[in-house]
Amino acid sequence: MRVRLLGTAAGGGLPQWNCACDGCARARAAGVNRTQDCVAVSGDGRAWFLLNASPDLRTQLAAAPELAPGPGRRDTPLRGVLLSTAELDHTLGLLTLREASALTLYGSSCVLDALAGPFPVRPLLARYTTLHCAAVGGGEIDLDGGLRARALTVGSKRPRYAEGLPGDDWVLAYRVHDPHTGGVLVYAPCLPAWSSAFEELTADAGCVVLDGTFLHDDELRRSTGGGGTATSMGHLPIEVSEPLLPRRPATRYMYTHLNNTNPAAVAGTTPRSAAEVPADGASFEL
């Protein structure tokens, strides 16, 4: 399995265009640029799938040689998108894909319903391309190129625009498996808690890409003097998740979805150095 981290920042990227906080100021001074969270995976190097579709998607695709179009004028290796949430920083990039000849969209029933209603991405895309939508449950789904994926519901936090909509499976983690190599990637950019079900999902993973939104639970209060805690916003802080990682020393751990307040987003490392804080464009195989 081939994996490329197209973007590694939380909503707004780093630095944010309208922000002069300490984190964004440090990023500008250091020349650090992180686009919003998105991952590309492929089993054969020819058919690629996105895990989320960030608002920065056009720039991210243009920077990824593996995802360049061809050999035909309108051929593209991109086959579909697996959505972990319905948040704007994970779905706005779908509109960039409207010129695809066909596109398959995977997500929970809650997420797909939200994209057909209050944020009508699905009907909009259907006017431009052949759109297929598939709700993911507890079973595996087969992806072009030989990969298999399974979703696990890890949270119930709705986007602001979806308040009042029913359902509980609003936040997913994905396990992507390559049966040919045995490689397993777990992708959980929004993880409110490390449950026993999530522990099981990661049991045989070669790499786990984790929620790195905040370093500290009270990070917003430390940096801005106000705001909620990381856990109240549906994010397990690094200071809580990182001590759990040495239990599986053979597994590679990476943090993504880094907020502009997170010192690790500029430093490129975590305090314990038990996990990686990769830059945009990092790629590897499993």
Secondary structure as GFF3:
##gff-version 3
##sequence-region A 1 286
A	DSSP	beta_strand	2	7	.	.	.	ID=ss1
A	DSSP	alpha_helix	22	30	.	.	.	ID=ss2
A	DSSP	beta_strand	38	42	.	.	.	ID=ss3
A	DSSP	beta_strand	48	51	.	.	.	ID=ss4
A	DSSP	alpha_helix	57	62	.	.	.	ID=ss5
A	DSSP	three_ten_helix	65	67	.	.	.	ID=ss6
A	DSSP	beta_strand	78	82	.	.	.	ID=ss7
A	DSSP	alpha_helix	88	91	.	.	.	ID=ss8
A	DSSP	three_ten_helix	92	99	.	.	.	ID=ss9
A	DSSP	beta_strand	102	107	.	.	.	ID=ss10
A	DSSP	alpha_helix	109	114	.	.	.	ID=ss11
A	DSSP	alpha_helix	121	126	.	.	.	ID=ss12
A	DSSP	beta_strand	130	135	.	.	.	ID=ss13
A	DSSP	beta_strand	140	142	.	.	.	ID=ss14
A	DSSP	beta_strand	148	155	.	.	.	ID=ss15
A	DSSP	three_ten_helix	160	162	.	.	.	ID=ss16
A	DSSP	beta_strand	171	177	.	.	.	ID=ss17
A	DSSP	beta_strand	184	188	.	.	.	ID=ss18
A	DSSP	alpha_helix	196	201	.	.	.	ID=ss19
A	DSSP	beta_strand	207	211	.	.	.	ID=ss20
A	DSSP	alpha_helix	219	224	.	.	.	ID=ss21
A	DSSP	three_ten_helix	231	233	.	.	.	ID=ss22
A	DSSP	alpha_helix	238	241	.	.	.	ID=ss23
A	DSSP	three_ten_helix	242	247	.	.	.	ID=ss24
A	DSSP	beta_strand	252	256	.	.	.	ID=ss25
A	DSSP	alpha_helix	263	267	.	.	.	ID=ss26
A	DSSP	beta_strand	283	285	.	.	.	ID=ss27
###
